[in-house]
Amino acid sequence: MIGGYAQLAYGFNYYGTVGSNRDEFIMIRKMKNINWLDDEGRDQVQEAKK
């Protein structure tokens, strides 16, 4: 619509999340040990050099 009134013709402005994210939730828990797998690539390179 011309003049910027399309949101009024459709409905109220919604200042929250978009519809696909509105019903999602997350669970956060503490881990005992974190393995970042930093050495995994280095091990493969060293084996290739042998």
Residue pairs with C-beta under 8 A, 6 or more apart in sequence:
1 9
7 13
16 22
